[in-house]
């Protein structure tokens, strides 16, 4: 997930391939550099201030992009992310 120039990443394990359903485990991780670059590129392309990309990691360690979320869920992310999101939204509203 990216808000402005800040990035957070989360690894999830689910009962099946769709890890946001029946999540068994989740934890915040350092964003893999390749995924961070994909996220920043997508943000620039879309002109987005907030964006989350969902990837699956194959057994071979390759990543497959599933979807982009312009209103991503916040569950499991640190409180700092919520503060960054609130600041970003406030700044956009006061600039308008």
Helices and strands as residue ranges (DSSP letters): E 2-3, E 6-7, E 9-14, E 23-29, H 33-46, E 50-57, E 63-69, H 79-95
